[in-house]
Amino acid sequence: MHRGTGLAAQVVRKMASSGAEPQILVQYLVLRKDLSQAPFSWPAGALVAQACHAATAALQLHRDHPHTTAYLRELGRMRKVVLEAPDETTLKELAETLQQKNIDHMLWLEQPENIATCIALRPYPKEEVNQYLKKFRLFK
């Protein structure tokens, strides 16, 4: 048995037996807003691709974490929230903060330009990471 899956199942069983509601897991993404504006003017599809790359990479990197295995077990109930960072500097500062706070994430760098475009966290209970993301708005 996959070790992460077993632990996730134990957590869910324990919560169910205690009468507690299972935790709602959310995968947060923070995407650079300036890439959609001049002088970059990336099309919407290119921005969506950056978020997809980051999300997939974060899930793969943290595939053995119990939250990730629980998140992937219920494909029809996945929750993602896409927030916007105004520019590359802000995105990189967030990555540094997340690193310092031991928040699992992936900073996606578009190649071959080596441009930071998006951060994706592994799935987390919302209350564990909200404090680090509250200054970012929903992506529009």
Disulfide bonds with the S-S distance in Angstrom:
none
